[in-house]
Amino acid sequence: MTKPLLIKDGRIIDPGQKIDEVGSLLVAEGKISWLGKGKAGPPQADCDVLNAQGLIVCPGFIDLHCHLRQPGYEDKETIASGTRAAARGGFTTVCCMPNTNPPLDNQTTVEYVKSRAASEGVVRVLPIGCISKGRKGEELAEMGDLAASGVIAFSDDGKPALNSYIMRQALDYSRAFDLVIIDHCEDTALTEGGQMNEGIISTRLGLRGMPNAAEDIIVARDLALAQLTGGRLHIAHTSTEGAVELIRRAKEKGIKVTAEATPHHLTLTEERLIGYDTNAKVYPPLRTERDVQALIQGIKDNTIDIIATDHAPHTEADKLCEFAFAPFGISGFETALASLMGLVHNEQLTLSTLIAKLTGKPAKIIGDKQGRLGTLAVGAPADVTIFDPSLEWTVDTKDFASKGRNTPLSGEKLKGRVMATLYQGKLVYKDDSIKVKER
Ligand code: DOR
């Protein structure tokens, strides 16, 4: 039995409980067992101590959208490497997309992911099941079976469900399980052959563009279907000003919709493509400053509920090729917090908003079937992230735990760094500078 751990004198931020003050946290038997504000110490005398002075202590981050690639693409990522990368990024719960090979469209594949996660994962892995069989968009997957095997949502991510009738049925049936449909919004007739955002830069670079309208059209359609069915819709990787506005209006009408934005869409623009860096090739594409500002406004006014990484690891060989042949995706776990902290440092977001979008808000979308997530409430699982808000570091992909080193941020100086991550009371990541001592 490991000793209780006292996380001492950190700035505890738990937006769900409206806590933002210096204090200490005691973790015992995998749960939060005590939280004290100010200098008060816990009643428990025998424990180890982690000095968190000058650091932020918050609920472990929850990522509603990532790709762990197993089964089928173990050269890009595995559950073992992906969950270690998640822990380094401060994530204690990751929801993995079903675009594996075979896809997670039946109980057997979902059980496989769950068992690998139990034996090899270092953080909580919650699988997402397919909307359609084989992600082909033609026939609904056995949603009831998938729900029974414990998926936390349905999605054909990487592809849209283009058939409106299939989408209608998915939204209809998902109500029975109270699970959300995560929507990859892309009208492929408008994006076929597309490499980047459509605009003056794509023209100059000679790369085929993908217009904002390709996203907006499917967002508009699926909001109408959510209204028709009463099903819960979640818009994945929102990237356009138009989509933000559509979601805002839908929420005003009472349509059951939530939305996410990724760290890269919140912090980078299409200008990153100017050097033909395939590591900046992602779907949806990096857009314009105007779209970025609309997303940030959406985050602030709660049109965009959460931030999710869309961690999409690929091998170096995948990306070291002619631009048109490179797959879409950015490896995101290990730079997410630091890149988002840029928005806090330049006063576009508050620390509390940022943490809420990574903790309590995604927990709410998942629901409480998985236990109390995204909170430091006494009795909740001790999933805790500890970070230094102002430590500067340079992104060196050689240090990544992820097999995917495909980030456009390589070599970049960022400010803010995860120092330790606890999953169910266990230290699953710790920076070398953090020492745990006996009390
Ligand atoms: O860039 C992306 N990569 N966007 C997606 O929607 C899918 C993902 C992947 O699986 O690589």
Boltz pocket constraint, residues with backbone or C-beta under 6 A from the ligand:
constraints:
  - pocket:
      binder: B
      contacts: [[A, 67], [A, 99], [A, 157], [A, 158], [A, 159], [A, 184], [A, 281], [A, 282], [A, 283], [A, 284], [A, 310], [A, 312], [A, 313], [A, 327], [A, 328], [A, 329], [A, 330]]
      max_distance: 6.0
